[in-house]
Amino acid sequence: MALLYINARCKQILNFLLTQTKYITTEQIGAEMKVSKRTVYYDICKINLWLEQS
């Protein structure tokens, strides 16, 4: 299996999620990162795959 790397935005989303102490929606993540909700979904899928391979 090929190594999967995450991009800078995925790292920002992951760091943002790790610093939160309460529930946060995809809309809130999108607003914080200045991207659409759909982009957040794609990036979270990439993050999940990256975490699974680690």
ABEGO torsion letter per residue (X at the ends): XBBBBBBAAAAAAAAAAAABABBBBAAAAAAAAGBBAAAAAAAAAAAAAAAAAX
